[in-house]
Amino acid sequence: MTLCPCASGQAYADCCARPHGGEAAATALALMRSRYCAYVLGAGRLSAGYLAPVDAAAGAASGR
Ligand SMILES: [Zn+2]
């Protein structure tokens, strides 16, 4: 297995692969990890269209 670059200690497939594939992240922390992970994996290879809705979801998850 490949450990996730976000240092969660989980396999990538069980961690950031889910939000990267369009699935909603379970927690705000998972969102932050997935964004860091996306940066490590591709340094922006994932489109801005991915990052924008994550910002909206992070705001909602923080209770605003
Ligand atoms: Zn991860």
N, CA, C, O and the ligand as a Tripos MOL2 file, in Angstrom:
@<TRIPOS>MOLECULE
protein
  257   255    65     0     0
PROTEIN
NO_CHARGES

@<TRIPOS>ATOM
      1 N           0.8380   -1.1980    0.0000 N.3       1 MET1
      2 CA          0.0000    0.0000    0.0000 C.3       1 MET1
      3 C           0.8730    1.2490    0.0000 C.2       1 MET1
      4 O           2.0480    1.2020    0.3640 O.2       1 MET1
      5 N           0.2970    2.3290   -0.4010 N.am      2 THR2
      6 CA          1.0070    3.5970   -0.4050 C.3       2 THR2
      7 C           0.4940    4.4590    0.7390 C.2       2 THR2
      8 O          -0.6920    4.7810    0.8060 O.2       2 THR2
      9 N           1.4040    4.8270    1.6400 N.am      3 LEU3
     10 CA          0.9920    5.7120    2.7220 C.3       3 LEU3
     11 C           0.6200    7.0840    2.1690 C.2       3 LEU3
     12 O           1.2490    7.5840    1.2370 O.2       3 LEU3
     13 N          -0.3870    7.6690    2.7440 N.am      4 CYS4
     14 CA         -0.8520    8.9660    2.2650 C.3       4 CYS4
     15 C           0.1840   10.0510    2.5750 C.2       4 CYS4
     16 O           0.7330   10.0900    3.6760 O.2       4 CYS4
     17 N           0.4460   10.9200    1.6150 N.am      5 PRO5
     18 CA          1.4380   11.9850    1.8230 C.3       5 PRO5
     19 C           1.0570   12.9760    2.9240 C.2       5 PRO5
     20 O           1.9100   13.7480    3.3630 O.2       5 PRO5
     21 N          -0.1790   12.9780    3.3750 N.am      6 CYS6
     22 CA         -0.5970   13.9410    4.3950 C.3       6 CYS6
     23 C          -0.1690   13.5170    5.7890 C.2       6 CYS6
     24 O          -0.4750   14.2040    6.7640 O.2       6 CYS6
     25 N           0.5390   12.3870    5.9020 N.am      7 ALA7
     26 CA          1.1030   11.9240    7.1670 C.3       7 ALA7
     27 C           0.0460   11.4770    8.1680 C.2       7 ALA7
     28 O           0.2710   11.5270    9.3780 O.2       7 ALA7
     29 N          -1.0910   11.0460    7.6730 N.am      8 SER8
     30 CA         -2.1310   10.5380    8.5590 C.3       8 SER8
     31 C          -1.7840    9.1390    9.0590 C.2       8 SER8
     32 O          -2.3330    8.6780   10.0600 O.2       8 SER8
     33 N          -0.8720    8.4650    8.3580 N.am      9 GLY9
     34 CA         -0.5270    7.0960    8.7040 C.3       9 GLY9
     35 C          -1.4280    6.0770    8.0460 C.2       9 GLY9
     36 O          -1.2390    4.8720    8.2080 O.2       9 GLY9
     37 N          -2.4170    6.5640    7.2950 N.am     10 GLN10
     38 CA         -3.3180    5.6690    6.5840 C.3      10 GLN10
     39 C          -2.8590    5.4960    5.1440 C.2      10 GLN10
     40 O          -2.0500    6.2680    4.6300 O.2      10 GLN10
     41 N          -3.3980    4.4620    4.5080 N.am     11 ALA11
     42 CA         -3.1460    4.2900    3.0790 C.3      11 ALA11
     43 C          -3.8320    5.4110    2.3170 C.2      11 ALA11
     44 O          -4.9060    5.8780    2.6940 O.2      11 ALA11
     45 N          -3.1900    5.8270    1.2430 N.am     12 TYR12
     46 CA         -3.7850    6.9080    0.4340 C.3      12 TYR12
     47 C          -5.2000    6.5440    0.0070 C.2      12 TYR12
     48 O          -6.0880    7.3970    0.0140 O.2      12 TYR12
     49 N          -5.4160    5.2940   -0.3600 N.am     13 ALA13
     50 CA         -6.7370    4.8790   -0.8430 C.3      13 ALA13
     51 C          -7.8110    5.0320    0.2310 C.2      13 ALA13
     52 O          -8.9870    5.2320   -0.0750 O.2      13 ALA13
     53 N          -7.3880    4.9330    1.5060 N.am     14 ASP14
     54 CA         -8.3450    5.0400    2.6100 C.3      14 ASP14
     55 C          -8.4060    6.4460    3.1800 C.2      14 ASP14
     56 O          -9.1800    6.7200    4.0970 O.2      14 ASP14
     57 N          -7.5920    7.3310    2.6370 N.am     15 CYS15
     58 CA         -7.4800    8.6620    3.2190 C.3      15 CYS15
     59 C          -7.8760    9.7150    2.1790 C.2      15 CYS15
     60 O          -9.0620    9.8990    1.9070 O.2      15 CYS15
     61 N          -6.9160   10.3880    1.6110 N.am     16 CYS16
     62 CA         -7.2120   11.5320    0.7470 C.3      16 CYS16
     63 C          -7.7020   11.1430   -0.6390 C.2      16 CYS16
     64 O          -8.1790   12.0000   -1.3820 O.2      16 CYS16
     65 N          -7.5950    9.8790   -1.0000 N.am     17 ALA17
     66 CA         -8.1130    9.4820   -2.3100 C.3      17 ALA17
     67 C          -9.6110    9.7190   -2.3920 C.2      17 ALA17
     68 O         -10.1420    9.9700   -3.4740 O.2      17 ALA17
     69 N         -10.2980    9.6420   -1.2550 N.am     18 ARG18
     70 CA        -11.7560    9.8020   -1.2720 C.3      18 ARG18
     71 C         -12.1710   11.2230   -1.6090 C.2      18 ARG18
     72 O         -12.9190   11.4180   -2.5670 O.2      18 ARG18
     73 N         -11.7140   12.2370   -0.8560 N.am     19 PRO19
     74 CA        -12.0520   13.6030   -1.2620 C.3      19 PRO19
     75 C         -11.4710   13.9800   -2.6120 C.2      19 PRO19
     76 O         -12.0650   14.7830   -3.3330 O.2      19 PRO19
     77 N         -10.3220   13.4210   -2.9730 N.am     20 HIS20
     78 CA         -9.7570   13.7170   -4.2840 C.3      20 HIS20
     79 C         -10.6360   13.1610   -5.3890 C.2      20 HIS20
     80 O         -10.6530   13.6830   -6.5040 O.2      20 HIS20
     81 N         -11.3510   12.1190   -5.0810 N.am     21 GLY21
     82 CA        -12.2300   11.5250   -6.0830 C.3      21 GLY21
     83 C         -13.6020   12.1650   -6.1300 C.2      21 GLY21
     84 O         -14.4580   11.7460   -6.9090 O.2      21 GLY21
     85 N         -13.8220   13.1830   -5.2990 N.am     22 GLY22
     86 CA        -15.0880   13.9020   -5.3450 C.3      22 GLY22
     87 C         -16.0090   13.5700   -4.1870 C.2      22 GLY22
     88 O         -17.0820   14.1580   -4.0540 O.2      22 GLY22
     89 N         -15.5930   12.6250   -3.3430 N.am     23 GLU23
     90 CA        -16.4050   12.2610   -2.1850 C.3      23 GLU23
     91 C         -16.2480   13.3320   -1.0960 C.2      23 GLU23
     92 O         -15.1660   13.9000   -0.9420 O.2      23 GLU23
     93 N         -17.2920   13.6040   -0.3580 N.am     24 ALA24
     94 CA        -17.1920   14.6090    0.6960 C.3      24 ALA24
     95 C         -16.2680   14.1140    1.7980 C.2      24 ALA24
     96 O         -16.3620   12.9650    2.2300 O.2      24 ALA24
     97 N         -15.3740   14.9900    2.2520 N.am     25 ALA25
     98 CA        -14.4990   14.6340    3.3570 C.3      25 ALA25
     99 C         -15.3100   14.5530    4.6460 C.2      25 ALA25
    100 O         -16.2690   15.3000    4.8380 O.2      25 ALA25
    101 N         -14.9110   13.6340    5.5280 N.am     26 ALA26
    102 CA        -15.6930   13.3810    6.7340 C.3      26 ALA26
    103 C         -15.6000   14.5270    7.7340 C.2      26 ALA26
    104 O         -16.5690   14.8270    8.4320 O.2      26 ALA26
    105 N         -14.4500   15.1570    7.8000 N.am     27 THR27
    106 CA        -14.2150   16.1990    8.7980 C.3      27 THR27
    107 C         -13.4560   17.3630    8.1810 C.2      27 THR27
    108 O         -12.8920   17.2400    7.0930 O.2      27 THR27
    109 N         -13.4440   18.4770    8.8690 N.am     28 ALA28
    110 CA        -12.6640   19.6270    8.4070 C.3      28 ALA28
    111 C         -11.1850   19.2690    8.3370 C.2      28 ALA28
    112 O         -10.4670   19.7130    7.4410 O.2      28 ALA28
    113 N         -10.7400   18.4580    9.2970 N.am     29 LEU29
    114 CA         -9.3390   18.0310    9.2830 C.3      29 LEU29
    115 C          -9.0520   17.2090    8.0360 C.2      29 LEU29
    116 O          -8.0010   17.3580    7.4120 O.2      29 LEU29
    117 N          -9.9770   16.3540    7.6830 N.am     30 ALA30
    118 CA         -9.8040   15.5510    6.4700 C.3      30 ALA30
    119 C          -9.7170   16.4400    5.2440 C.2      30 ALA30
    120 O          -8.9550   16.1610    4.3190 O.2      30 ALA30
    121 N         -10.5000   17.5090    5.2380 N.am     31 LEU31
    122 CA        -10.4270   18.4680    4.1410 C.3      31 LEU31
    123 C          -9.0510   19.1030    4.0590 C.2      31 LEU31
    124 O          -8.4640   19.2040    2.9810 O.2      31 LEU31
    125 N          -8.5450   19.5250    5.2000 N.am     32 MET32
    126 CA         -7.2360   20.1730    5.2150 C.3      32 MET32
    127 C          -6.1550   19.2000    4.7680 C.2      32 MET32
    128 O          -5.2580   19.5570    4.0050 O.2      32 MET32
    129 N          -6.2520   17.9710    5.2510 N.am     33 ARG33
    130 CA         -5.2890   16.9410    4.8510 C.3      33 ARG33
    131 C          -5.3510   16.7050    3.3490 C.2      33 ARG33
    132 O          -4.3230   16.6090    2.6800 O.2      33 ARG33
    133 N          -6.5670   16.6150    2.8320 N.am     34 SER34
    134 CA         -6.7150   16.2970    1.4130 C.3      34 SER34
    135 C          -6.1550   17.4200    0.5500 C.2      34 SER34
    136 O          -5.6150   17.1760   -0.5280 O.2      34 SER34
    137 N          -6.2870   18.6360    1.0260 N.am     35 ARG35
    138 CA         -5.7520   19.7580    0.2500 C.3      35 ARG35
    139 C          -4.2230   19.7540    0.2850 C.2      35 ARG35
    140 O          -3.5700   19.9880   -0.7320 O.2      35 ARG35
    141 N          -3.6690   19.4880    1.4540 N.am     36 TYR36
    142 CA         -2.2120   19.3780    1.5610 C.3      36 TYR36
    143 C          -1.7170   18.2270    0.6990 C.2      36 TYR36
    144 O          -0.7230   18.3440   -0.0190 O.2      36 TYR36
    145 N          -2.4240   17.1270    0.7870 N.am     37 CYS37
    146 CA         -2.0620   15.9330    0.0390 C.3      37 CYS37
    147 C          -2.0960   16.2090   -1.4590 C.2      37 CYS37
    148 O          -1.2060   15.7800   -2.1940 O.2      37 CYS37
    149 N          -3.1140   16.9200   -1.9060 N.am     38 ALA38
    150 CA         -3.2190   17.2580   -3.3240 C.3      38 ALA38
    151 C          -2.0290   18.1070   -3.7550 C.2      38 ALA38
    152 O          -1.4990   17.9520   -4.8550 O.2      38 ALA38
    153 N          -1.6230   19.0030   -2.8690 N.am     39 TYR39
    154 CA         -0.4740   19.8590   -3.1620 C.3      39 TYR39
    155 C           0.7880   19.0140   -3.2940 C.2      39 TYR39
    156 O           1.5690   19.1920   -4.2280 O.2      39 TYR39
    157 N           0.9800   18.0950   -2.3540 N.am     40 VAL40
    158 CA          2.1600   17.2390   -2.3820 C.3      40 VAL40
    159 C           2.1620   16.3660   -3.6290 C.2      40 VAL40
    160 O           3.1950   16.2010   -4.2790 O.2      40 VAL40
    161 N           1.0280   15.8210   -3.9530 N.am     41 LEU41
    162 CA          0.9500   14.8920   -5.0820 C.3      41 LEU41
    163 C           1.1510   15.5850   -6.4170 C.2      41 LEU41
    164 O           1.8050   15.0430   -7.3080 O.2      41 LEU41
    165 N           0.5910   16.7810   -6.5610 N.am     42 GLY42
    166 CA          0.6140   17.3680   -7.8780 C.3      42 GLY42
    167 C           0.9660   18.8330   -7.9260 C.2      42 GLY42
    168 O           1.1020   19.4010   -9.0100 O.2      42 GLY42
    169 N           1.1170   19.4630   -6.7660 N.am     43 ALA43
    170 CA          1.4300   20.8930   -6.7150 C.3      43 ALA43
    171 C           0.5350   21.6700   -7.6700 C.2      43 ALA43
    172 O           1.0050   22.4500   -8.4990 O.2      43 ALA43
    173 N          -0.7580   21.4390   -7.5350 N.am     44 GLY44
    174 CA         -1.7000   22.1840   -8.3560 C.3      44 GLY44
    175 C          -2.1850   21.4290   -9.5760 C.2      44 GLY44
    176 O          -2.9250   21.9670  -10.4000 O.2      44 GLY44
    177 N          -1.7640   20.1840   -9.6870 N.am     45 ARG45
    178 CA         -2.2100   19.3760  -10.8260 C.3      45 ARG45
    179 C          -3.7260   19.2180  -10.8050 C.2      45 ARG45
    180 O          -4.3810   19.2360  -11.8470 O.2      45 ARG45
    181 N          -4.2700   19.0620   -9.6000 N.am     46 LEU46
    182 CA         -5.7280   19.0570   -9.4850 C.3      46 LEU46
    183 C          -6.2420   20.4660   -9.7280 C.2      46 LEU46
    184 O          -5.6290   21.4470   -9.3050 O.2      46 LEU46
    185 N          -7.3410   20.5510  -10.3920 N.am     47 SER47
    186 CA         -7.7900   21.8390  -10.9050 C.3      47 SER47
    187 C          -8.3120   22.7440   -9.8010 C.2      47 SER47
    188 O          -8.6540   22.2810   -8.7130 O.2      47 SER47
    189 N          -8.3680   24.0250  -10.0870 N.am     48 ALA48
    190 CA         -8.9470   24.9970   -9.1690 C.3      48 ALA48
    191 C         -10.4170   24.6760   -8.9180 C.2      48 ALA48
    192 O         -10.9700   25.0470   -7.8830 O.2      48 ALA48
    193 N         -11.0370   23.9960   -9.8540 N.am     49 GLY49
    194 CA        -12.4370   23.5890   -9.6850 C.3      49 GLY49
    195 C         -12.6100   22.6140   -8.5350 C.2      49 GLY49
    196 O         -13.7040   22.4770   -7.9880 O.2      49 GLY49
    197 N         -11.5340   21.9400   -8.1730 N.am     50 TYR50
    198 CA        -11.5830   21.0790   -6.9950 C.3      50 TYR50
    199 C         -11.4420   21.9050   -5.7230 C.2      50 TYR50
    200 O         -12.1600   21.6680   -4.7520 O.2      50 TYR50
    201 N         -10.5340   22.8640   -5.7160 N.am     51 LEU51
    202 CA        -10.2360   23.6100   -4.4960 C.3      51 LEU51
    203 C         -11.3680   24.5340   -4.0700 C.2      51 LEU51
    204 O         -11.6080   24.7000   -2.8740 O.2      51 LEU51
    205 N         -12.0500   25.1250   -5.0030 N.am     52 ALA52
    206 CA        -13.0880   26.0960   -4.6550 C.3      52 ALA52
    207 C         -14.2050   25.5110   -3.7830 C.2      52 ALA52
    208 O         -14.5170   26.0890   -2.7420 O.2      52 ALA52
    209 N         -14.8130   24.3920   -4.1680 N.am     53 PRO53
    210 CA        -15.8720   23.8300   -3.3150 C.3      53 PRO53
    211 C         -15.3570   23.3440   -1.9730 C.2      53 PRO53
    212 O         -16.1220   23.2830   -1.0110 O.2      53 PRO53
    213 N         -14.0830   22.9980   -1.8820 N.am     54 VAL54
    214 CA        -13.5010   22.5940   -0.5980 C.3      54 VAL54
    215 C         -13.5260   23.7740    0.3680 C.2      54 VAL54
    216 O         -13.8230   23.6030    1.5500 O.2      54 VAL54
    217 N         -13.2190   24.9580   -0.1260 N.am     55 ASP55
    218 CA        -13.2780   26.1460    0.7210 C.3      55 ASP55
    219 C         -14.6830   26.3460    1.2770 C.2      55 ASP55
    220 O         -14.8530   26.6500    2.4580 O.2      55 ASP55
    221 N         -15.6670   26.1790    0.4390 N.am     56 ALA56
    222 CA        -17.0530   26.3390    0.8740 C.3      56 ALA56
    223 C         -17.4050   25.2920    1.9280 C.2      56 ALA56
    224 O         -18.0500   25.6020    2.9300 O.2      56 ALA56
    225 N         -16.9860   24.0770    1.7010 N.am     57 ALA57
    226 CA        -17.2980   23.0040    2.6380 C.3      57 ALA57
    227 C         -16.5700   23.2040    3.9640 C.2      57 ALA57
    228 O         -17.1180   22.9010    5.0240 O.2      57 ALA57
    229 N         -15.3480   23.7080    3.9140 N.am     58 ALA58
    230 CA        -14.5920   23.9500    5.1440 C.3      58 ALA58
    231 C         -15.2940   25.0100    5.9910 C.2      58 ALA58
    232 O         -15.3410   24.8970    7.2160 O.2      58 ALA58
    233 N         -15.8280   26.0190    5.3530 N.am     59 GLY59
    234 CA        -16.5630   27.0470    6.0770 C.3      59 GLY59
    235 C         -17.7910   26.4650    6.7540 C.2      59 GLY59
    236 O         -18.0920   26.7940    7.9020 O.2      59 GLY59
    237 N         -18.4920   25.6050    6.0470 N.am     60 ALA60
    238 CA        -19.6840   24.9810    6.6150 C.3      60 ALA60
    239 C         -19.3260   24.0740    7.7790 C.2      60 ALA60
    240 O         -20.0310   24.0470    8.7880 O.2      60 ALA60
    241 N         -18.2260   23.3280    7.6450 N.am     61 ALA61
    242 CA        -17.8200   22.3830    8.6750 C.3      61 ALA61
    243 C         -17.3820   23.1040    9.9540 C.2      61 ALA61
    244 O         -17.4810   22.5420   11.0450 O.2      61 ALA61
    245 N         -16.9010   24.3410    9.8250 N.am     62 SER62
    246 CA        -16.4490   25.0670   11.0050 C.3      62 SER62
    247 C         -17.5980   25.7540   11.7360 C.2      62 SER62
    248 O         -17.3900   26.4110   12.7570 O.2      62 SER62
    249 N         -18.8110   25.5980   11.2060 N.am     63 GLY63
    250 CA        -19.9900   26.0560   11.9270 C.3      63 GLY63
    251 C         -20.4590   27.4440   11.5550 C.2      63 GLY63
    252 O         -21.3260   28.0080   12.2220 O.2      63 GLY63
    253 N         -19.8940   28.0040   10.4930 N.am     64 ARG64
    254 CA        -20.3260   29.3250   10.0860 C.3      64 ARG64
    255 C         -21.5820   29.2550    9.2220 C.2      64 ARG64
    256 O         -22.0890   30.2880    8.7860 O.2      64 ARG64
    257 ZN         -4.3750   11.7680    3.4700 Zn       65 ZN65
@<TRIPOS>BOND
     1     1     2 1
     2     2     3 1
     3     3     4 2
     4     3     5 am
     5     5     6 1
     6     6     7 1
     7     7     8 2
     8     7     9 am
     9     9    10 1
    10    10    11 1
    11    11    12 2
    12    11    13 am
    13    13    14 1
    14    14    15 1
    15    15    16 2
    16    15    17 am
    17    17    18 1
    18    18    19 1
    19    19    20 2
    20    19    21 am
    21    21    22 1
    22    22    23 1
    23    23    24 2
    24    23    25 am
    25    25    26 1
    26    26    27 1
    27    27    28 2
    28    27    29 am
    29    29    30 1
    30    30    31 1
    31    31    32 2
    32    31    33 am
    33    33    34 1
    34    34    35 1
    35    35    36 2
    36    35    37 am
    37    37    38 1
    38    38    39 1
    39    39    40 2
    40    39    41 am
    41    41    42 1
    42    42    43 1
    43    43    44 2
    44    43    45 am
    45    45    46 1
    46    46    47 1
    47    47    48 2
    48    47    49 am
    49    49    50 1
    50    50    51 1
    51    51    52 2
    52    51    53 am
    53    53    54 1
    54    54    55 1
    55    55    56 2
    56    55    57 am
    57    57    58 1
    58    58    59 1
    59    59    60 2
    60    59    61 am
    61    61    62 1
    62    62    63 1
    63    63    64 2
    64    63    65 am
    65    65    66 1
    66    66    67 1
    67    67    68 2
    68    67    69 am
    69    69    70 1
    70    70    71 1
    71    71    72 2
    72    71    73 am
    73    73    74 1
    74    74    75 1
    75    75    76 2
    76    75    77 am
    77    77    78 1
    78    78    79 1
    79    79    80 2
    80    79    81 am
    81    81    82 1
    82    82    83 1
    83    83    84 2
    84    83    85 am
    85    85    86 1
    86    86    87 1
    87    87    88 2
    88    87    89 am
    89    89    90 1
    90    90    91 1
    91    91    92 2
    92    91    93 am
    93    93    94 1
    94    94    95 1
    95    95    96 2
    96    95    97 am
    97    97    98 1
    98    98    99 1
    99    99   100 2
   100    99   101 am
   101   101   102 1
   102   102   103 1
   103   103   104 2
   104   103   105 am
   105   105   106 1
   106   106   107 1
   107   107   108 2
   108   107   109 am
   109   109   110 1
   110   110   111 1
   111   111   112 2
   112   111   113 am
   113   113   114 1
   114   114   115 1
   115   115   116 2
   116   115   117 am
   117   117   118 1
   118   118   119 1
   119   119   120 2
   120   119   121 am
   121   121   122 1
   122   122   123 1
   123   123   124 2
   124   123   125 am
   125   125   126 1
   126   126   127 1
   127   127   128 2
   128   127   129 am
   129   129   130 1
   130   130   131 1
   131   131   132 2
   132   131   133 am
   133   133   134 1
   134   134   135 1
   135   135   136 2
   136   135   137 am
   137   137   138 1
   138   138   139 1
   139   139   140 2
   140   139   141 am
   141   141   142 1
   142   142   143 1
   143   143   144 2
   144   143   145 am
   145   145   146 1
   146   146   147 1
   147   147   148 2
   148   147   149 am
   149   149   150 1
   150   150   151 1
   151   151   152 2
   152   151   153 am
   153   153   154 1
   154   154   155 1
   155   155   156 2
   156   155   157 am
   157   157   158 1
   158   158   159 1
   159   159   160 2
   160   159   161 am
   161   161   162 1
   162   162   163 1
   163   163   164 2
   164   163   165 am
   165   165   166 1
   166   166   167 1
   167   167   168 2
   168   167   169 am
   169   169   170 1
   170   170   171 1
   171   171   172 2
   172   171   173 am
   173   173   174 1
   174   174   175 1
   175   175   176 2
   176   175   177 am
   177   177   178 1
   178   178   179 1
   179   179   180 2
   180   179   181 am
   181   181   182 1
   182   182   183 1
   183   183   184 2
   184   183   185 am
   185   185   186 1
   186   186   187 1
   187   187   188 2
   188   187   189 am
   189   189   190 1
   190   190   191 1
   191   191   192 2
   192   191   193 am
   193   193   194 1
   194   194   195 1
   195   195   196 2
   196   195   197 am
   197   197   198 1
   198   198   199 1
   199   199   200 2
   200   199   201 am
   201   201   202 1
   202   202   203 1
   203   203   204 2
   204   203   205 am
   205   205   206 1
   206   206   207 1
   207   207   208 2
   208   207   209 am
   209   209   210 1
   210   210   211 1
   211   211   212 2
   212   211   213 am
   213   213   214 1
   214   214   215 1
   215   215   216 2
   216   215   217 am
   217   217   218 1
   218   218   219 1
   219   219   220 2
   220   219   221 am
   221   221   222 1
   222   222   223 1
   223   223   224 2
   224   223   225 am
   225   225   226 1
   226   226   227 1
   227   227   228 2
   228   227   229 am
   229   229   230 1
   230   230   231 1
   231   231   232 2
   232   231   233 am
   233   233   234 1
   234   234   235 1
   235   235   236 2
   236   235   237 am
   237   237   238 1
   238   238   239 1
   239   239   240 2
   240   239   241 am
   241   241   242 1
   242   242   243 1
   243   243   244 2
   244   243   245 am
   245   245   246 1
   246   246   247 1
   247   247   248 2
   248   247   249 am
   249   249   250 1
   250   250   251 1
   251   251   252 2
   252   251   253 am
   253   253   254 1
   254   254   255 1
   255   255   256 2
@<TRIPOS>SUBSTRUCTURE
     1 MET1         2 RESIDUE 1 A MET
     2 THR2         6 RESIDUE 1 A THR
     3 LEU3        10 RESIDUE 1 A LEU
     4 CYS4        14 RESIDUE 1 A CYS
     5 PRO5        18 RESIDUE 1 A PRO
     6 CYS6        22 RESIDUE 1 A CYS
     7 ALA7        26 RESIDUE 1 A ALA
     8 SER8        30 RESIDUE 1 A SER
     9 GLY9        34 RESIDUE 1 A GLY
    10 GLN10       38 RESIDUE 1 A GLN
    11 ALA11       42 RESIDUE 1 A ALA
    12 TYR12       46 RESIDUE 1 A TYR
    13 ALA13       50 RESIDUE 1 A ALA
    14 ASP14       54 RESIDUE 1 A ASP
    15 CYS15       58 RESIDUE 1 A CYS
    16 CYS16       62 RESIDUE 1 A CYS
    17 ALA17       66 RESIDUE 1 A ALA
    18 ARG18       70 RESIDUE 1 A ARG
    19 PRO19       74 RESIDUE 1 A PRO
    20 HIS20       78 RESIDUE 1 A HIS
    21 GLY21       82 RESIDUE 1 A GLY
    22 GLY22       86 RESIDUE 1 A GLY
    23 GLU23       90 RESIDUE 1 A GLU
    24 ALA24       94 RESIDUE 1 A ALA
    25 ALA25       98 RESIDUE 1 A ALA
    26 ALA26      102 RESIDUE 1 A ALA
    27 THR27      106 RESIDUE 1 A THR
    28 ALA28      110 RESIDUE 1 A ALA
    29 LEU29      114 RESIDUE 1 A LEU
    30 ALA30      118 RESIDUE 1 A ALA
    31 LEU31      122 RESIDUE 1 A LEU
    32 MET32      126 RESIDUE 1 A MET
    33 ARG33      130 RESIDUE 1 A ARG
    34 SER34      134 RESIDUE 1 A SER
    35 ARG35      138 RESIDUE 1 A ARG
    36 TYR36      142 RESIDUE 1 A TYR
    37 CYS37      146 RESIDUE 1 A CYS
    38 ALA38      150 RESIDUE 1 A ALA
    39 TYR39      154 RESIDUE 1 A TYR
    40 VAL40      158 RESIDUE 1 A VAL
    41 LEU41      162 RESIDUE 1 A LEU
    42 GLY42      166 RESIDUE 1 A GLY
    43 ALA43      170 RESIDUE 1 A ALA
    44 GLY44      174 RESIDUE 1 A GLY
    45 ARG45      178 RESIDUE 1 A ARG
    46 LEU46      182 RESIDUE 1 A LEU
    47 SER47      186 RESIDUE 1 A SER
    48 ALA48      190 RESIDUE 1 A ALA
    49 GLY49      194 RESIDUE 1 A GLY
    50 TYR50      198 RESIDUE 1 A TYR
    51 LEU51      202 RESIDUE 1 A LEU
    52 ALA52      206 RESIDUE 1 A ALA
    53 PRO53      210 RESIDUE 1 A PRO
    54 VAL54      214 RESIDUE 1 A VAL
    55 ASP55      218 RESIDUE 1 A ASP
    56 ALA56      222 RESIDUE 1 A ALA
    57 ALA57      226 RESIDUE 1 A ALA
    58 ALA58      230 RESIDUE 1 A ALA
    59 GLY59      234 RESIDUE 1 A GLY
    60 ALA60      238 RESIDUE 1 A ALA
    61 ALA61      242 RESIDUE 1 A ALA
    62 SER62      246 RESIDUE 1 A SER
    63 GLY63      250 RESIDUE 1 A GLY
    64 ARG64      254 RESIDUE 1 A ARG
    65 ZN65       257 GROUP 0 **** ****
